[in-house]
Amino acid sequence: MRPARWRGAAAALAAGLLLGAASGCGGDDRWARPTASDTTQPHAVDVASVPGLETVARSEEDARHRLYTAYPAVPGARPLTERLAEAVDELAAPYRRAAASALAAAPGTSAAPGASVPELNVQWTLTAASGDIVGVRLTGWSSQGADAGESRRTYWYDGRTGQAVGSDGLVDGPSGLKRLADLVRARIVAKADPARVTPTPETFASMAFNDDGDLVVEFSDHSVAPAAPGRVAVALPASAFEPLLSDFGRRARAASLTPRPRLALGADAPGPGGPEGARTPADAPNCAVAKCVALTFDDGPGPDTPRLLDELNRAGVRVTFFVVGTNAAAYPELVRREAAEGHEIGDHSQDHRDLTRLPPIQVHAQIQETQDVLRQITGQAPVLLRPPYGASNGVVSDVARSLGLVQALWNADTLDWRDRDASAVADRAVAGARPGGVVLMHDIYGTTVDAVPQIIARLKAQGYTPATVSDLLAARHVRPGERFSGG
């Protein structure tokens, strides 16, 4: 995927979108894409090369908080999946407590107009996936409180023992970790406080290997640098760290350097192909005449998306999927199936960040990368953008306009992230429907998929024709960059 990232950045520069970052307005440069010469970036494995891999995502939004978390479920590595789930919960728990405290302090109120809603975003990458070794790097970003900033953790799975371990498992015991801390202190003086580099698993929570086989040691914000001056990381050459590796650490390094990684964990998972005899739904309705309503699904694809596609296929209904770029890269066959079965695919950004918090060049990169990913998978780029959380401003509108994208919002929110109840989701979808309206749901929740057959049946009974967002727009004049909420 790397070439697509640089095409997006180049386009942003050509469009003059670097001004916000250069002037220091807003945003966090730690989320900018790394330069090609940055040796402290861990090796990254193409997630599409791991058959059966699934993403576990969660999205929440109200007037007090915005949350998006994701982690992988790797076939044959259940203990790793369970450890990643625990790690995400550990990151989300204090964030949720703070949001609940704010609500308790001022019940029934919303954030002041123009105020930023606190955000937590947790993303993942594969640092290794070969033989019986898996490495997963979690990166969390929080905007809330004194600890606002980025956290970094890397977890490893050993298929021989069936155990998930932290990054300290790469090193040969406490003595190895102590010697590693000494090496890092000597190289970190200009970036952080060496006294904070303590030989503990909590401090050395994120270690992996770069493309050259160097050991990358990175730290969470505030852990070794009180002022958090951006990402703090070092790359140690093999001559320095190899004597400190455990047996597992040496195997993990070899797995990270495998030219054509292939997992062998003894678990096969079926691909996300469509059902036999799947048919493409009928041609687009004329929404200038028909009583249309658009059903939309955010944040996928996910493990429940194939079941949703089966239901939609049986009902002969087309919908609009607003996909997250990282999830699309993990499920390219599912995205291809969505497109092949006549559904519309929209851009929901690469990492599900609140775009209003980012400088222009990062807004452009978040949108452009997903455009590039989807173009590579389906052969065409989306014409619709749904900003995560529906959060937009002048910068987002300008970038959308420059890329020819209409901002597609909604008028009916089923709140399916909050209430995992199929009947409640169906009731809200039907109650919020109106001619030309747009209903918001998420295909990352199984209960939402459970609700879809009754939603479709009840809407049809009321004379509605389920349609895509572009079906609605065909009867209107909405220019790129403008926002459309339906109705």
Protein Blocks (a to p, Z undefined) as FASTA:
>chain_A
ZZmmmmmmmmmmmnopmmmmmnopgjifklpccdfklmkbccdddfklmghiacdddddd
dfkbccdddddddehilmmmmmmmmmmmmmmmmmmmmmmmmmmmmghiacdehiacdddd
dddddfbdehjbccdddddddfehjkgccddddddddfknopacdfklmpgcjklmmmmm
mmmmmmmmmmmcfklmccbfklmmcccddfkopacddddehklmmnonajadddddfklm
mmmpcfklmmmmmmmmpmbgcddehpacddfbdcehiacddddddfklmccdddddehia
cfklmmmmmmmmmnopacdddddfklmmmmmmlmmmmmmnopacddebjnopafklpcfk
lmmmmmmmmmmmmmmmnopacfbdcdehhiacfklmmmmmmnopacdddfbdghlmmmgc
fklmmmmmmmmgcehiacdddfkbfklmmmmmmmmmmmmmnopacddfklmmmmpccdeh
iaceeZZ
